[in-house]
Amino acid sequence: MKKLLTLFPISVALVLFSCQKNKKQPPPAVAADYVKAVTMLERQPDSAFYYFNEVVSTSKDSLQIAKAYCNMGRIQSDAGDHYGAQESLTQSLKYLNEAEPQDYRCLASDYNELGITSTNLKQYNQALNYLNRSIHFANDSSFLISILSNKANVYRKKKQYSLALQFYREIAHATPPNGRSYAWLLTNMASTQWRDNPLYNPVGQLQKALQIRIKTKDVAGTNSSYAHLTDYYMSDRIDSAFFYAKKWYTIAEKIRSPEDELDALSSLIKLSPRNTNRYFAIYKHINDSLQTARNATKNQFALIRYEVQKNKADNLKLQRDNAEKGYQLSRQRFISLGISILLLGVSLIGWLWLKKRQERMRLEKEKAVQEREYNILKRVHDVVANGLYRLMKSVQNKDQLVRAALVNDLDQLYERSRTLSYDGLSSSTDRFQEEVSQLIRSFADEERRITIAGNEEELWKLTDSALQMVVLDTLLELMVNMDKHSQAKQVAVRFQNEDNQLRITYTDDGIGLPNNVKFGNGLISTGNRIQQFHGYITFDKRTTGGLQVLLSIPLP
């Protein structure tokens, strides 16, 4: 229901139009990608995102790049990736000039979408600032109505109902008393007036809007009407509320809106104590599926951007390599002659060095085993302490219905600490990719955005249980220290296999490391374990603020 009420019915089409129309003709190759993306926008948003990303990577037309970023932001917002949407929309603004009238449409669209994403993130004051900027650049009366409706909804969410009603009444002057737009306006005005004055009876207007929606076959609008009627009857007429809640759930299933299904099921759980277990089971299944789909979509958007940038860099490198090819060939012939002369001597020296190295590695492994046994008890403390801290952060950042997930996390922490107390090793898991993602994202909240790239199942198949344990402990230590000390708002973690080396890059925009920093026992212990795997960890305080940590370990 929340999503259905955010936008005025005509705004989606207007935003799409605003981000497409361009007086300048783009280069033919770029135009083909842009047109292809637009045709896929509604039915295949993932593919559309890919082609829009191709446009921003190859186009020389700043206005076309801005429009592509605008559409990418809308795709991410629809998929629930609101922070990613804000990033794309902000990128779009960088390519626009507020002094150029031809950029006004896209500027209005960008600020309107930023207002919507900020509303979804409950950043209401910021949303109002963005929507006011959108009004400043809006030069289309229909689009202006859409922006005003979004402002009204922000005030309603802030529970400033009298201000919301002022905007709804202003919109009413420009809305014919029929059709879907009128039904939308009638529903929101009646609901807002009731919330402003609990003695007000909105049923007549709600029923009138419902009949219009049924007559015009507005299925999504009908879903909204059933939701409002359920809310109104919830407090004193349980039987009527239950009647409309069932209709609400049925139509939410029909339009395949998992958010509305969850809201309807939440009402049914409250209204039908006898069927609580059945409705709750359905609720949990839909919620788990929705969260999995959203996480997969967010990772997919990040990977699309990463792959396009990587391909672009590879192409530039290939061009440089081809330019130097003639020079390299002659140089390689000269080097080959010298290598042939030295090959015999180097082979003999290499064999002797290898024998000594093997003996040294055997002694080092024996020493490592002894040191690991000595450190097991301290590691048990570190794992349990950091694990409990992570669980506390998870409880702070999740909704109320986290009991099952919390019990599962506690069980994992118990099993891990129990296993550590025996031999310091953890068993590998087929769900290690998900465990890594859950660990990192448990430290995200409304004020902190965390981005993950490269966390793929294929990468972790190359690791064993001992290496996975080092990765988890290191990530947990970094995230706990970040949460306690860094004051970071943006955190990024990237995983990659480079030359058979597992490379993990952690970056944040926090206060960085002081010049006289002294690492605690947790980081010292983690660094020692990484060295046992012949890897290394480096800390780099960036000159512009923040911290970058690089972890590199040879893959087994």
C-alpha positions in Angstrom: 0.0 0.0 0.0 2.8 2.4 0.8 4.2 2.2 -2.6 0.9 2.6 -4.4 0.2 5.8 -2.5 3.5 7.4 -3.1 3.0 8.4 -6.8 0.2 10.3 -8.5 -1.1 8.0 -11.2 0.3 9.9 -14.1 3.8 10.6 -12.7 5.5 7.4 -13.9 4.7 8.1 -17.5 5.8 11.8 -17.1 9.1 10.9 -15.6 9.8 8.4 -18.3 8.9 11.0 -21.0 11.1 13.7 -19.2 14.1 11.4 -19.3 13.7 10.4 -22.9 13.0 13.5 -24.9 16.1 15.2 -26.3 16.4 17.9 -28.9 19.9 16.8 -29.8 20.5 13.7 -31.9 22.9 11.3 -30.2 25.6 9.4 -32.1 23.9 6.4 -33.9 25.7 3.7 -31.9 24.8 5.3 -28.6 21.2 5.9 -29.7 20.8 2.2 -30.4 21.6 1.3 -26.8 19.4 4.0 -25.4 16.4 3.0 -27.5 16.9 -0.6 -26.6 17.0 0.2 -22.9 13.8 2.3 -23.2 11.9 -0.5 -24.9 12.9 -2.9 -22.1 12.3 -0.5 -19.2 8.8 -1.7 -18.1 9.0 -5.4 -18.8 12.7 -6.2 -18.4 14.2 -3.6 -16.0 17.4 -5.6 -15.4 18.2 -5.6 -19.1 17.3 -2.0 -19.4 19.6 -1.1 -16.5 22.5 -2.9 -18.4 21.9 -0.9 -21.6 21.5 2.4 -19.8 24.8 1.6 -18.1 26.4 1.1 -21.5 25.1 4.5 -22.5 26.7 6.3 -19.5 30.0 4.4 -20.2 30.2 5.2 -23.9 28.2 8.3 -24.7 29.7 11.8 -25.3 26.3 13.5 -24.9 26.1 14.8 -21.3 22.3 15.2 -21.5 21.8 11.7 -22.7 24.1 10.4 -19.9 22.0 12.3 -17.4 18.8 10.8 -18.7 20.3 7.3 -18.6 21.4 7.7 -15.0 17.9 9.1 -14.2 16.2 5.9 -15.5 18.8 3.7 -13.8 17.9 5.4 -10.5 14.2 4.8 -11.1 14.8 1.1 -11.8 16.9 0.7 -8.6 14.2 2.5 -6.6 11.4 0.2 -7.9 13.6 -2.8 -6.9 14.0 -1.5 -3.3 17.6 -0.4 -3.8 17.0 3.2 -2.6 20.6 4.0 -1.7 21.7 2.8 -5.1 19.0 4.9 -6.7 20.2 8.0 -4.8 23.7 7.4 -6.1 22.6 7.1 -9.7 20.3 10.2 -9.5 23.1 12.2 -8.0 25.4 11.1 -10.9 22.7 12.3 -13.3 22.7 15.8 -11.7 26.5 16.1 -12.3 25.8 16.1 -16.1 23.1 18.8 -16.0 23.4 22.6 -16.1 20.7 24.4 -14.1 21.3 27.5 -16.3 20.3 25.5 -19.5 16.5 25.4 -20.2 16.9 22.2 -22.2 18.1 20.4 -19.0 15.0 21.5 -17.0 12.9 18.4 -17.7 15.6 16.0 -16.5 16.5 18.2 -13.5 12.8 18.1 -12.4 12.7 14.3 -12.9 16.0 13.8 -10.9 14.8 15.9 -8.0 11.4 14.3 -8.0 12.9 10.8 -7.9 15.3 11.8 -5.2 12.3 13.1 -3.2 10.6 9.7 -3.7 13.6 7.6 -2.6 14.2 9.9 0.4 10.5 9.4 1.4 11.0 5.6 1.1 14.0 5.9 3.4 12.0 8.0 5.9 14.2 11.1 5.3 11.2 13.3 5.1 12.9 16.8 5.4 15.4 15.9 2.8 12.5 14.6 0.6 10.7 18.0 0.8 13.9 19.9 -0.2 14.3 17.7 -3.3 10.6 18.1 -4.2 10.8 21.9 -3.9 13.8 21.8 -6.2 11.8 19.7 -8.7 8.9 22.2 -8.6 11.4 25.0 -9.4 12.4 23.2 -12.7 9.0 21.7 -13.6 7.7 23.3 -16.8 4.8 20.9 -17.4 1.5 21.4 -15.5 0.7 17.6 -15.3 4.2 16.9 -14.0 3.7 19.7 -11.4 0.6 17.9 -10.1 2.6 14.8 -9.7 5.2 16.6 -7.6 2.6 18.3 -5.4 1.0 14.9 -4.8 4.4 13.5 -3.6 4.8 16.5 -1.3 1.3 15.8 0.1 2.2 12.2 0.8 5.4 13.3 2.6 3.5 15.6 4.9 1.0 12.7 5.6 3.8 10.4 6.5 5.1 13.1 8.9 1.6 13.2 10.3 1.2 16.8 9.4 -2.2 16.1 8.0 -3.5 19.7 7.7 -0.5 20.6 5.4 -1.1 17.4 3.4 -4.8 18.4 2.9 -3.8 21.8 1.6 -1.9 20.2 -1.2 -4.6 17.6 -1.9 -7.2 20.5 -2.2 -4.8 22.3 -4.6 -4.5 19.2 -6.7 -8.3 18.8 -6.7 -8.8 22.1 -8.6 -6.8 20.6 -11.5 -8.4 17.1 -11.4 -11.6 16.2 -13.3 -14.2 14.6 -10.9 -13.9 11.2 -12.6 -11.4 8.6 -13.6 -8.5 7.0 -11.9 -6.8 10.2 -10.9 -9.9 11.5 -9.1 -10.3 8.1 -7.3 -6.7 8.4 -6.1 -7.3 11.9 -4.9 -10.6 11.1 -3.2 -9.1 8.1 -1.4 -6.1 10.1 0.0 -8.1 13.1 1.0 -10.6 11.0 2.9 -8.0 8.9 4.6 -5.9 12.0 5.6 -9.0 13.9 6.9 -9.9 10.9 9.0 -6.4 10.7 10.5 -6.5 14.5 11.1 -9.9 14.2 12.8 -10.7 10.7 14.2 -14.4 11.7 14.4 -14.6 12.2 10.6 -16.2 9.3 8.7 -14.4 8.7 5.4 -16.4 5.6 4.3 -18.6 7.4 1.8 -15.7 8.9 -0.1 -13.7 5.6 0.2 -16.5 3.6 -1.2 -17.1 6.1 -4.0 -13.4 5.9 -5.0 -13.6 2.1 -4.9 -16.6 2.0 -7.2 -14.8 4.2 -9.7 -11.8 1.9 -9.6 -13.8 -1.2 -10.1 -15.7 0.4 -13.0 -12.4 1.5 -14.7 -10.8 -1.8 -14.0 -8.0 -0.1 -12.0 -6.8 -3.2 -10.2 -3.9 -1.5 -8.4 -6.2 1.3 -7.3 -8.7 -1.3 -6.0 -5.9 -2.8 -3.9 -5.3 0.7 -2.4 -9.0 1.2 -1.6 -9.2 -2.2 0.2 -6.1 -1.3 2.3 -7.7 2.1 3.4 -11.0 0.5 4.3 -9.1 -2.2 6.3 -7.2 0.5 8.2 -10.4 2.5 9.0 -12.4 -0.4 10.3 -9.4 -2.0 12.2 -10.1 -0.2 15.5 -13.8 -0.9 16.1 -15.4 -3.1 13.4 -13.3 -6.2 13.3 -15.6 -8.1 11.0 -15.6 -5.4 8.4 -11.8 -5.0 8.7 -11.4 -8.7 8.3 -13.7 -8.7 5.2 -11.7 -6.0 3.4 -8.3 -7.4 4.6 -9.1 -10.7 2.8 -10.1 -8.8 -0.4 -6.9 -6.8 0.0 -4.7 -9.9 0.2 -6.5 -11.6 -2.7 -6.0 -8.7 -5.1 -2.4 -8.1 -3.9 -1.7 -11.7 -4.9 -3.4 -11.0 -8.3 -1.2 -8.0 -9.1 1.9 -9.8 -7.7 2.8 -7.1 -5.2 4.7 -8.8 -2.3 4.9 -5.5 -0.3 1.1 -5.3 -0.3 0.7 -9.0 0.4 2.9 -8.6 3.5 0.8 -5.5 4.7 -2.5 -7.4 4.1 -1.2 -10.5 5.9 0.0 -8.4 8.8 -3.6 -7.1 9.2 -5.0 -10.6 8.9 -2.7 -11.8 11.7 -4.0 -9.1 14.0 -7.7 -9.7 13.0 -7.8 -13.5 13.0 -6.2 -15.0 16.2 -7.4 -18.5 15.1 -5.5 -18.4 11.9 -2.4 -16.6 13.1 0.0 -19.5 12.5 -1.3 -20.0 9.0 -1.1 -16.3 8.0 2.3 -15.9 9.7 3.8 -18.8 7.8 2.7 -17.3 4.6 4.0 -13.9 5.7 7.4 -15.3 6.6 7.7 -17.2 3.3 6.8 -14.0 1.2 9.1 -11.8 3.4 12.1 -14.2 3.0 11.6 -14.4 -0.7 11.2 -10.7 -1.1 14.4 -9.9 0.9 16.3 -12.6 -1.1 15.1 -11.1 -4.4 16.0 -7.5 -3.3 19.5 -8.5 -2.2 20.1 -10.4 -5.4 18.9 -7.4 -7.4 21.1 -4.9 -5.5 24.2 -7.2 -6.1 23.2 -7.5 -9.7 23.2 -3.7 -10.2 26.6 -3.4 -8.6 28.0 -6.2 -10.7 26.6 -4.8 -13.9 28.4 -1.5 -13.2 31.6 -3.2 -12.2 31.7 -5.4 -15.3 31.1 -2.5 -17.6 33.8 -0.5 -16.1 36.2 -3.5 -16.1 35.5 -4.2 -19.8 36.1 -0.5 -20.6 39.5 -0.7 -18.8 40.4 -3.9 -20.5 39.6 -2.4 -23.9 41.9 0.6 -23.2 44.6 -1.8 -22.1 44.2 -3.8 -25.2 44.6 -0.7 -27.4 47.8 0.2 -25.6 49.1 -3.3 -26.0 48.5 -3.3 -29.7 50.2 0.0 -30.1 53.3 -1.4 -28.4 53.2 -4.8 -30.1 55.9 -4.2 -32.7 58.3 -2.9 -30.1 57.6 -5.7 -27.7 58.2 -8.4 -30.3 61.8 -7.2 -31.1 62.5 -6.7 -27.4 61.3 -10.2 -26.6 63.6 -11.7 -29.2 66.6 -10.0 -27.6 65.5 -11.1 -24.1 64.9 -14.7 -25.2 68.5 -15.0 -26.3 69.7 -13.9 -22.9 67.2 -16.2 -21.1 68.4 -19.2 -23.1 72.0 -18.6 -22.0 71.0 -18.3 -18.3 68.4 -21.0 -18.3 70.7 -23.9 -17.4 72.4 -22.0 -14.5 69.1 -20.7 -13.2 67.5 -24.1 -13.3 70.2 -25.6 -11.1 70.1 -22.7 -8.7 66.3 -22.8 -8.6 66.3 -26.6 -7.8 68.6 -26.0 -4.8 66.5 -23.0 -3.7 63.3 -25.0 -3.9 64.7 -27.8 -1.7 65.7 -25.3 0.9 62.3 -23.5 0.6 60.4 -26.8 1.1 62.3 -27.5 4.3 61.8 -24.0 5.5 58.0 -24.2 4.8 57.8 -27.5 6.7 59.3 -25.9 9.7 57.2 -22.8 9.4 54.0 -24.9 9.2 55.0 -26.8 12.4 55.6 -23.5 14.1 52.3 -22.2 12.8 50.4 -25.2 14.3 52.0 -24.6 17.7 51.2 -20.9 17.6 47.6 -21.6 16.5 47.1 -24.0 19.4 48.5 -21.3 21.7 46.1 -18.7 20.4 42.9 -20.8 20.3 41.6 -19.6 23.7 42.1 -15.9 22.9 40.4 -16.4 19.5 37.4 -18.0 21.2 37.0 -14.8 23.2 37.4 -12.6 20.1 34.9 -14.6 18.0 32.3 -14.7 20.7 32.7 -11.0 21.7 32.6 -9.7 18.1 29.8 -12.2 17.2 27.6 -10.9 20.1 28.3 -7.3 19.0 27.2 -8.2 15.5 24.0 -9.7 16.8 23.3 -6.6 18.8 23.7 -4.5 15.6 21.4 -6.9 13.8 18.7 -6.5 16.4 19.0 -2.7 16.3 18.7 -2.6 12.5 15.8 -5.1 11.9 12.1 -5.1 12.3 10.3 -6.7 15.2 9.8 -10.1 13.6 13.4 -11.2 13.9 13.0 -14.0 16.5 13.7 -16.9 14.1 16.7 -15.1 12.5 18.1 -14.2 15.9 17.8 -17.8 17.2 19.6 -19.0 14.0 22.4 -16.5 14.5 22.8 -17.4 18.1 22.9 -21.1 17.2 25.6 -20.4 14.6 27.6 -18.3 17.2 27.3 -21.2 19.7 28.5 -23.8 17.3 31.4 -21.7 16.0 32.7 -20.9 19.5 32.2 -24.6 20.5 34.2 -25.8 17.5 36.9 -23.2 18.1 37.4 -24.5 21.6 38.3 -27.9 20.2 40.7 -27.3 17.4 40.3 -23.7 16.2 38.7 -24.7 12.8 35.3 -24.1 11.4 33.6 -26.4 8.9 33.0 -25.0 5.4 29.5 -24.2 4.4 27.6 -24.3 1.2 26.0 -21.0 2.2 29.3 -19.1 2.8 28.4 -16.4 0.3 25.2 -15.7 2.1 27.0 -15.8 5.5 29.5 -13.1 4.3 26.7 -10.9 3.0 24.6 -11.2 6.1 27.6 -10.4 8.3 28.5 -7.2 6.4 24.9 -6.0 5.9 24.1 -6.4 9.6 26.1 -3.2 10.2 24.0 -1.1 7.7 21.3 1.2 8.9 19.4 4.3 7.8 22.5 6.5 8.2 25.1 4.1 6.9 25.1 2.6 3.4 27.2 -0.6 2.8 28.0 -1.8 -0.8 29.2 -5.3 -1.6 30.8 -6.4 -4.9 32.3 -9.7 -6.1 30.7 -11.9 -3.3 30.1 -14.8 -5.6 29.7 -18.5 -5.0 32.3 -19.4 -7.6 35.0 -17.4 -5.7 34.3 -19.2 -2.3 34.4 -22.6 -4.0 38.2 -22.0 -4.4 38.6 -21.7 -0.6 38.8 -24.2 2.2 37.3 -24.0 5.7 40.4 -22.6 7.3 40.6 -19.8 4.9 36.9 -19.1 5.2 37.3 -18.8 8.9 40.1 -16.2 8.5 37.9 -14.2 6.1 34.9 -14.2 8.5 37.1 -13.2 11.5 38.8 -10.4 9.5 35.6 -9.0 8.1 33.9 -9.1 11.5 36.9 -7.4 13.2 36.9 -4.7 10.5 33.1 -4.1 10.7 33.1 -3.9 14.5 36.0 -1.4 14.6 34.3 0.6 11.8 31.0 0.7 13.8 32.7 1.6 17.1 35.2 4.2 15.9 35.1 5.3 12.3 31.8 7.4 12.1 31.6 6.2 8.5 28.4 6.8 6.4 29.6 5.0 3.2 31.3 1.5 3.4 32.3 -0.6 0.4 33.7 -4.2 0.5 34.9 -5.8 -2.7 36.0 -9.4 -3.3 38.1 -10.7 -6.3 40.3 -13.5 -7.5 43.5 -11.8 -8.9 46.3 -14.0 -10.0 45.1 -16.8 -7.7 45.1 -14.4 -4.8 42.0 -13.7 -2.8 41.9 -9.9 -2.5 39.5 -8.2 -0.2 39.3 -4.4 -0.4 37.5 -2.5 2.4 36.9 1.2 2.1 35.0 3.8 4.2 34.6 7.5 4.5 35.0 7.8 8.2 37.6 9.7 10.3 40.4 7.4 9.3 43.3 6.2 11.5 45.2 8.6 13.8 49.0 8.9 13.2 49.8 7.3 16.5 47.3 4.5 16.2 47.9 1.3 18.2 46.1 -1.8 17.0 44.1 -3.8 19.5 44.5 -7.5 20.2 41.8 -8.4 17.8 43.5 -6.9 14.7 46.9 -8.1 15.8 45.6 -11.7 16.2 43.9 -11.4 12.8 47.1 -10.1 11.1 49.1 -13.0 12.6 46.6 -15.6 11.2 46.8 -14.0 7.8 50.6 -14.2 7.8 50.2 -17.9 8.6 48.5 -18.3 5.2 51.4 -16.4 3.6 49.1 -13.4 3.1 49.2 -9.8 4.2 46.9 -6.9 5.4 47.6 -3.2 4.9 45.9 -0.1 6.3 46.0 3.1 4.3 44.6 6.4 5.7 43.3 8.2 2.7 44.3 11.9 2.3 40.7 13.0 1.7 39.5 11.2 4.8 38.4 7.7 5.4 40.2 4.4 5.5 41.2 1.7 2.9 42.2 -1.8 4.0 43.7 -4.4 1.6 43.7 -8.1 2.4 45.5 -10.5 0.1 45.8 -14.3 0.7 47.0 -17.0 -1.7 44.1 -19.3 -2.7 44.7 -23.0 -1.8 
